[in-house]
Structures are given as structure tokens and as C-alpha cells.
Amino acid sequence: MLFDISTNQPISIPDWAEEQMRQDFPDFYKGKPVKIKVLDSKMRRSYKVPSTDKEGTPRLFIEPPKGNSRKARGIVVDPESGEEYYIQYSTTSPQPGAYGMKFTYPGNNVTVHHGMEIRPGQKDLLFYLHYICPIISDNRCARKSSDCWYTYDKPEVVAKAKIESARSARELENMIYFDTPYDTILKAIDGLALPKKGSEEENRVMLHDSIKNGSETFRKNAFEILDSRPKKQEVKTEETIHEMVNRLSSEGFIKNEDGIWYLRDRRGDGTKWLKNPFFESTGEKDAFALIDHLKVNEELLSKLRKL
């Protein structure tokens, strides 16, 4: 649960934070947990002799440190208004104390640890970790520590980054080695004040390596001389479900009445709506409920894309 410390009253996750969390953790809203891991630089490294090693040879062991326990409270800043809120995450309500209401241990504490999982039913905990906890390197905490220990474990993001890096490297190779005329290669070498080599092959390799290892300014100058940047293959991007729902709503093709969605009757003058709804939400009443439903209902999604 989340509480406003100024009043000790429970509060809901702000709308702006809910929207950001949906963008940052789309899989979480599809039922997958968010995982936390220790930064590689914070792993404990020690040399030990395995009990089964008769020769007594020390081996390097890399282990995560113990969890970090801390009071789950802090400042949250509204990005739109700049207003600051002092919020407490707690699994228990505040109790009367000698100096008024207070949050008690262990409900008011969170232990962040390697391998920690935040499941879909723990959205308030995810809010604390993403907006208040200061020791997670890639969260949105307004008072982040200069010595972070943890990060979100997103192997799929790492994999995509590796593929993108490989794609960019291949595009640069194709551009310099094969696609750019040799006179343009020589023009770039002269413009960048690089020493010419004895053959075309050597000059192409030298220019490629210089661009690959050069600074951002050097790369920018090189591409300006070459009058081209490595071009990614143009791919027509399909309208996202979120964009489609917003468009259909604004253009009057669909409407939402407290979580019940209707299609416009295209017969007649187009001012009426079909009697039977095409979707009824049993939870949230806003567009997010419809968006989540369309992610698993291919038939309805295909029908709406044709509007």
C-alpha cells in the first residue's frame, strides 16, 4: 500500500506514474514479473579452496551481496506540475505511537536483493522501487544515490541492444567497403586529414576503422563528407494498439461509456451507435483495459484496424 505521509492516508498510484510504468514495464502488465539484479561491479569476489580440491588451488567465486534493507519512504516529484509528495510504501497501516501515528517494522521496510521478483499483484511495490528507491540505477527516482547497487534484469533489452549494435556495424562495413565509390572514400580521407595508404583496400579498411573508433564529432564529420549516413532499411511501422485506440476514439469510430465500448453504426447518417458493445471491462474503465484486451484478441484487433 502507498500512503501520503502528510496525512497517513492511503493513496493510489498517480495517473502519470501509471502511464510511465506501462511504458517502462509492458510485460509486467501482461502478467510477467519484474526482476532485480545486482550490478556486476557490486558482486562479491573472493578466492576460496573447494573442499573437493586435493591440491588446495584457490578459485575465484563471484557471489551477490546480502540484500539491502531500507525504510520504504521518500520524495516523488510530479513531472507535470513539479509538486513534491512524501510517500510511504508499507504492507501494514500506520499504528498509534507515543508521538502520533507511525509506520512500524517490518511492514515499512523493503529489502532489495539479487533475484528479487515483483509480481503483477505488487504494483505498489513496483512504484516504490521505480520512483522512490535510490539504489536502482535505471529507475526514475528523483533523489537517486550516487552509489547504486541494483538494476532491472532485462535480458531481452540487452539482446536487442546487441543485435542493433551488430546491425549498425554491418551497415558501416557495407557502406565503406562496398557501397561508396572510391573517389568519395579518398575525398573523405583528405577531408579528415587521414594518411593515405598504398591501395584501395587499405584505404577503405583504414577509413572504416577510423570511423568505427572515432569520436561522435569525428563520425559526424565523416558522414557529412561522405554525404551519407549508414541507412537503416526502411520498414513501415504498424500503428500501435495505443495509437489506434486513440485515433478511433478521436475520429468517432468507437466510444467508451464507463468501461463499455461501442462501435459507431455506419448505416444511415452515422450519428448512432450499435446497440451491442464490442467490449466490456470488468476492471479498469479507461482505454488501458481495451488496449490490454486487444493484445490477446487478434480477431477484434484485426477488425478495428480496418476502420
N, C-alpha and C positions, 0 to 999 in steps of 0.2 A: 504494500500500500504506500501511497505518496501522501505526505502531509505538508501543509503550509505551516512553517514553524511559528510565524507571527500569530497564528490563531489556533494552532494544534488541530486544525480541521482537515479531514481527508480531501484530497483534490484529484481530479482526473488529469491524464496526460494532455498538455496543451495541443490544440489542433495543429499548430505549426510544427511541433515536435513529432506528432503522429505522422504527418506528411513526410517529414525528413526521414523518419525511421523506416517508412515504407520504401523510400528510395534507397536508403543505405543497406537495408536488410530484406530484400524482396523474398528470399527463400524462407525467412522467419515467418512471414505472413502466409506462406504456403504449407506451414507445418514442420519446418526443419529447424533444429536448434542452432543458436549462435554459439560458437566455441571460442574460448580464450586460450592463448598460449604465451609462454614466457619468451621474451626477446632472446635471440641467440646469444647476444652479448651478456645476458644475465644468467645464463646457465652456469651451474656449478661444475668446475673442472678439477678433478683430483686424481692422483695416481694411487692405485691400490694393487695389492698382490692377491689374485684369486686363490681361494683355499685349495683349488684343484691343481694349481700350478706348482709342480715339484721343484722347478728351477728358481722359483721366487722372483720372476720377472714382473716388475710393476707395469700396470696397464692404465691407460687414461680412461677414466669414467666421466661421462657427461650426464649430469642429472639436474632436473629442475629444482629450484629452491623451494622452501616451505611457503605456504600461502601467506598473503599479506592481508591482515585483518584491520579494518578501519571503521570508524563511525560513518554511517551512510548518509551524510548530510553535506550540503554545500549550496553555492550560488548558481542559479540558472538565469541566463540572460535571454530575454525575448529578442530575436533578431530583427523584428519589425519595429517595435517601439523602443528598444534599448532598456526597458524596465528590468530590474533585477528581482529575483524571487529567492528566498531562502527556503529550501525544500529538504525534507527528511524522508528517506525510504526506510520503512520498518515493516516487519511481519506482524507486529503487535501494536495495538493502540497505546497512546500515552497513558501513564498511570499517575495518580496523585502522589506528590512527594513533599518534602519539607518546604520547598520553595516553589510550589505550584506543580503543574503537570510536567512530566518528564518521560522521555523515551528510555526504556531500560534494555540492558544487555540480556540475551544476545540478539533480541529482535531488531535492535537499532544498528547492528553491525553487519558488514558483509566481508567475507574472506574471499579475496580474489586469488585464484590459484591456476597453475598449469593444467589444462584439460577441462577447465570449468565449462559447463554447458548451461545455456539459458534457453529454456523450452518455451514454446508458444504461449503457455499459460502464465508465464512470468514476465509479462510485458513491462510492468512497473520496475522490475529489477533491471531489465534491459535499458529502460530510461535512465536509471541511476548510473549504470555503467557507461552509457553513451554521453550523458550530459553533466554528470557530477563527479564521477570517479577521476582523480587527477593522474593516475599512473598508467593509463592505457594510451599508447602512442597515437593511435589513429581515430580517437573519438572526437566529440565536439565539445569537450569540457572547456568552459570559459576560464578556469583557473588551473590549467594543466601544469603538472610538475615538470621541472627541467630534467628530472631523472626518472623517466618512465621505465616500467618493468615488463609491461604486457602489451599484447597486440591481439587483434581479431585473427583467428585462424581461418583464412580464406584460400584454400589451395586452388580453387577454381580461378580466382583472380590472379594468383601467381602464374598459373598455367597460361591464362590469356595474355599476360604481360610477356611471357617468354615467346609465345607464338608471334605476338606483334613485333617484338624485337627482332625475331628471325625474319619476319616478312620485310621489315624496314631494311635489314641488312641485305637481303636478296634484291630488293628494289634498287639499292645503291649500287650493288655489283652489276646488275643488268644495265643500269644507266651508264656507268663509267666504262665497263668492259665491252659492251656490245652495242648499245643504242645510240650513243653520242658520236657524231663524226669526229675524225681525228683532228681536223683543223680547229674544232671547238675545244677539244682537250688541250691542244697547245695554247690556245687563247687563254684558257683558264690557268694553265701553268704559269704563263707570263704575267697574267693579272695578279696572281697570288704570290709572285716573286719566288717561285719554287725552282730549284735547279733541274734543268732538263737532263734526261737520261739518253742512252745511246740508241734505244729502239722504241717503236710504238708500244710494244707490250710493256716495257719497263716504265714508260711514261704513264700509261693507263693505271698500272698497279700502284705507282708512286702517288698519283693524284687520288686514287681510291683510298689508300691508307691515310693520306693526309686529311682527307675529309672525314673519314671514319674516326680518327683520333683527335681531330681538331676541336677547338672551342666552338661554342654556338655562334659567335661572331664570325669566325673563320668559315664555318659551314654556310652561314647566310651569304657571305661574300662570294663563296664558290658557286652556289646555286644561282646567284644573280648574274655572274659572268656566264655560266652555262645556259642562262635564260630558261632554266627549268629546275623544278624540284622533283625528287622521286615521287612519282604519281601513284597513288593507290588506285586500284581498279575500281571504277565507279560502280557502285551497287545501289540499286533502287531500294531504299529502306521502306519497309511497310509501316503504315501508320500504326502507332502503338495502341493498345486497347484503351489506355487512359485518354489519349488524344482523340480516338474515335468516339468514346462516350461523351467527351466534352463537345465535340463537333456536332454530334447528333442532337444533343440537348440544346445547344445554342441555335441550331438551324430548325428546331421544332419537329424533328422526326420522332423523338421519344420524350417522355416526361416522367417525373418522379413525384408520387404522392405519398409521402411518409413511408418510403421503402417499397412501395408498389409501383412497378414500372409499366407504362402503356406505350403502344405504338400509335402513331397518327393514322387515322383512316384516310387512305389516299383516294378513296372514292369521293365523289361529289366535289364540294368546294375546298376540301382539305382542312376544315376547321374543327372536325370532330375526331374523337379518339376511339380506337377499338375497345369494345366492352370488356373483353377478357385480357388481363395483364399478361405480359410475356415473362415477367419475373417478379417474385415476391420475396423480400428479405426477411429472414427470421431473426436477424441480429441487428447490425448497424443499418441505419436508414439512409445513409448518404451514398454517393456514387461508388465508394470503395467496395461496398458489398457487391454491386453489379460487376465491377471490374474483376474482383476475385472469382465470381461465378463464371464469367466468360473465359477465364483462364483454363477451366476444366470442362467447358461446354462448347466443343468445337462446332457443333451444328448451329447453335444460336449465334455464335461469333461470326460464322460464315454468312448467316442471314443478315446480320446487322451491317457487315462490311459492304453489302451490296446496295445499301440505302444511299 
